[in-house]
Amino acid sequence: MVSQGLVEWGCAALVVVSGLWYISYEVFKRWTVGLRLTARDESLLDEGFVAVETLTDAPEGSHIVEGLPAEIISND
C-alpha cells in the first residue's frame, strides 16, 4: 500500500515539474524573442518557430499578387 502511494506522488510530482518546466521555457522563449525584436535581429526570419505575416491596408476582397510593381511610362 505504501509503494502505491509513493508511485502516485511520484507521478503527480513528475506532471507538476513537467508543467512548470514547459511554462518557464515558453516564458523565456517569448522574452528572448521580444528582446531580439527590439534589437531588430534579422536572424529571427530564419527561426522555425516564428511566423512572418504580411499585413496590408487594402480594400475588402483584394489579393496579393507576386510580381513587379507597375511603373508609369511617360512619352518624354
N, C-alpha and C positions, 0 to 999 in steps of 0.2 A: 504494500500500500504506500509505503514511503517513496519507493522508486517511481511510482506512477505520478505522485505529486511533484517530484523533482523534475520529471520529464515535462510535465505541464508547465511548470515555472520556467524551465529552460526554453521551451518553445515560445512562451509568451515574451520572455526577455529577448529572444532572437528576433521576433517580429517587431518589438518596440525599438530595438537598436537598429535594425534594418530601416525602419521608417524614419527614424531620426537622422541616420546617415544620408538617406536619399533626400530628405528635406534640406539638410545643410549643404549637400552637394549642389542642388538646384539654386539655392540662395547664393552660394559662392559663384556659380557659373553666371548667373544673371548679373551679379555685382561686377564681375570682371568684364562682361560684355558691355555693361554701362560705362566702365572706365575706358574701354577700348573705343567706344563710340565717341566719347568726349575728346579722346586723343586723335580721332579721325584715322584710326588704324585701318589701312586698306586690306590687310590680310584677313579681315572678317569676311570678305567676299568669298574666300576660299574655304571657309569653315562649313562643315556639313550640317550643323545644327541651326544655322542662321538662314532664314528665308528672306529673299530680296523681292520686294513687291514694287511695281511701277504704279505710281499714283498720278493721275492726270485730271485736269479740270476740263471736262468736255461735256457736251450735251448728252442727254439720255439716249442710249442706243448706238453711241459711237463705238468704233472698233479701232484698235491699234494695228497698223499695218507696217511691217518691216520694209524698209527701203530708203531711198534717198529723199530728202525734203524737196519740196517744189522750189524752184528758183524763178525769179522774174526775168524774162528775156525782153530786152529793150532793143529798139531799132537804131540806137545811137551808135 
